[in-house]
């Protein structure tokens, strides 16, 4: 069964936290490191719209959404 997998590039994450506003159950935040934390690498399909928005609005383009065909 395919689903989606969220990928975060912590090297380019700038700590804007906009993804948290879109999907706080999927994206957390590490205050000390000032970077995103993936709480749910493979979110439920019902979260796709919010996760897609979060990826789209990341100012640093640090997030990606991949189709997981596993």
C-alpha positions in Angstrom: 0.0 0.0 0.0 1.5 3.3 -1.0 1.4 6.4 1.0 3.4 9.6 1.5 6.6 10.1 3.3 7.8 13.5 4.5 11.5 14.4 4.1 13.1 17.3 6.0 16.5 18.7 5.1 17.8 20.0 8.4 20.8 21.6 6.7 18.6 24.2 5.0 15.8 24.5 7.6 15.7 28.1 8.9 13.3 27.6 11.7 10.4 29.6 10.3 8.0 27.0 11.8 5.4 27.7 9.1 5.0 23.9 8.7 3.9 23.7 12.3 1.1 26.1 11.6 -0.1 23.9 8.8 0.3 20.5 10.4 1.4 20.6 14.0 0.8 16.9 14.5 3.3 16.1 11.8 6.0 18.8 12.3 7.5 19.6 15.6 10.3 22.0 16.5 13.6 21.6 18.2 14.1 25.0 20.1 17.7 24.3 20.9 18.7 23.4 17.3 16.2 25.8 15.7 15.1 23.2 13.2 12.0 21.2 12.4 11.4 17.8 13.9 9.4 15.2 12.0 6.9 13.8 14.5 5.3 11.7 11.8 7.4 10.7 8.8 4.5 8.8 7.2 1.4 10.8 8.0 -2.0 9.3 7.4 -3.5 9.9 4.0 -6.2 12.2 5.6 -3.4 14.7 6.4 -2.2 15.0 2.8 -3.7 18.4 2.1 -2.2 20.0 5.2 1.2 18.3 4.8 1.3 19.4 1.1 0.6 23.0 2.1 3.3 22.9 4.8 5.8 21.6 2.2 4.7 24.2 -0.3 4.9 27.2 2.1 8.3 26.4 3.6 10.4 29.5 2.9 13.6 27.6 2.9 12.3 24.7 0.7 13.6 22.4 3.4 10.6 20.0 3.1 9.7 17.4 0.5 6.9 15.0 0.1 7.6 11.7 -1.5 5.3 8.9 -2.6 6.1 5.8 -0.6 5.4 2.7 -2.7 6.6 0.3 -0.1 
